[in-house]
Amino acid sequence: MRILYWIISIPLAILIAIFAVSNRALVTLSLWPLPYEVDMPLFLPIMVALLIGLGIGLTYEWLVHGKHRRAVKRMDTELRRLRPEETGNDTPNDNKAISQQKAS
């Protein structure tokens, strides 16, 4: 899984760097009702818009899958309640069972 992460991340980082270097021209950004204007490189508003879209998408997915996370948490709690605690104290019982089998 870690290798897949690097196989995707490295080319993506290279593409983002190439995009940023090739779109350095200044553009004037103005929001119509406001009297403010900002000069910035072209890649900056595009990257900010992509990051905002990514954030909105991730938030939406997190909210949609919340009921599934709650269900898994409930099932995990129930499983832990039903299953006896697994500790290292099983060894004496195992040795007793083995000795009984040898005696038979």
C-alpha positions as CSV (number, residue, x, y, z in Angstrom):
1,M,0.0,0.0,0.0
2,R,2.9,2.3,0.8
3,I,4.4,1.7,-2.6
4,L,1.1,2.6,-4.3
5,Y,1.1,5.8,-2.4
6,W,4.5,6.8,-3.7
7,I,3.7,5.7,-7.2
8,I,0.8,8.1,-7.3
9,S,2.2,10.9,-5.1
10,I,5.5,11.5,-6.9
11,P,4.1,12.0,-10.4
12,L,1.3,14.1,-9.0
13,A,3.8,16.3,-7.2
14,I,5.8,16.7,-10.3
15,L,2.7,17.6,-12.3
16,I,1.7,20.2,-9.7
17,A,5.2,21.7,-9.7
18,I,5.3,21.9,-13.5
19,F,1.8,23.5,-13.5
20,A,2.9,26.1,-11.0
21,V,6.1,27.0,-12.8
22,S,4.4,27.3,-16.2
23,N,1.6,29.5,-14.9
24,R,3.5,32.2,-13.0
25,A,2.0,35.1,-15.0
26,L,0.2,37.6,-12.7
27,V,-3.5,38.0,-12.9
28,T,-5.7,40.5,-11.2
29,L,-8.4,38.9,-9.0
30,S,-11.4,41.0,-8.0
31,L,-14.6,40.1,-6.4
32,W,-17.3,42.2,-8.0
33,P,-19.2,43.7,-5.1
34,L,-16.0,44.4,-3.1
35,P,-13.7,47.2,-4.2
36,Y,-10.6,45.1,-3.6
37,E,-8.2,43.8,-6.3
38,V,-5.3,41.4,-5.7
39,D,-2.5,40.6,-8.1
40,M,-1.3,37.0,-7.8
41,P,0.2,34.2,-10.0
42,L,-2.4,32.3,-12.1
43,F,-1.7,29.0,-10.5
44,L,-2.6,30.2,-7.0
45,P,-6.3,30.8,-7.4
46,I,-6.6,27.6,-9.4
47,M,-4.9,25.6,-6.7
48,V,-6.9,27.3,-4.0
49,A,-10.1,26.4,-5.8
50,L,-9.0,22.8,-6.2
51,L,-8.2,22.6,-2.5
52,I,-11.6,24.1,-1.5
53,G,-13.4,21.6,-3.8
54,L,-11.3,18.7,-2.3
55,G,-12.2,19.9,1.2
56,I,-15.9,20.1,0.4
57,G,-15.9,16.6,-1.1
58,L,-14.0,15.1,1.8
59,T,-16.4,16.7,4.3
60,Y,-19.4,15.5,2.4
61,E,-18.1,11.9,2.3
62,W,-17.2,12.0,6.0
63,L,-20.7,13.2,6.9
64,V,-22.4,10.6,4.6
65,H,-20.3,7.7,6.0
66,G,-20.9,8.8,9.6
67,K,-23.7,6.3,10.2
68,H,-21.5,3.5,9.0
69,R,-18.7,4.5,11.4
70,R,-21.2,4.6,14.2
71,A,-22.6,1.1,13.3
72,V,-19.0,-0.3,13.2
73,K,-18.3,1.3,16.6
74,R,-21.5,-0.2,18.1
75,M,-20.7,-3.7,16.7
76,D,-17.1,-3.5,18.0
77,T,-18.3,-2.5,21.4
78,E,-20.8,-5.4,21.4
79,L,-18.2,-7.8,20.2
80,R,-15.8,-6.8,23.0
81,R,-18.6,-7.2,25.5
82,L,-19.5,-10.7,24.3
83,R,-15.9,-12.0,23.8
84,P,-14.0,-12.8,27.0
85,E,-10.9,-10.8,27.6
86,E,-7.9,-12.4,25.9
87,T,-5.0,-12.4,28.3
88,G,-1.8,-14.4,28.7
89,N,-3.4,-16.6,31.3
90,D,-4.4,-19.3,28.8
91,T,-1.1,-21.1,29.1
92,P,-1.9,-23.0,32.4
93,N,-5.2,-24.3,30.9
94,D,-3.4,-25.4,27.8
95,N,-0.7,-27.2,29.8
96,K,-3.4,-28.9,31.9
97,A,-5.2,-30.1,28.7
98,I,-2.0,-31.4,27.2
99,S,-1.1,-33.3,30.3
100,Q,-4.6,-34.8,30.5
101,Q,-4.3,-36.0,26.9
102,K,-0.9,-37.6,27.6
103,A,-2.3,-39.4,30.6
104,S,-5.1,-40.9,28.6
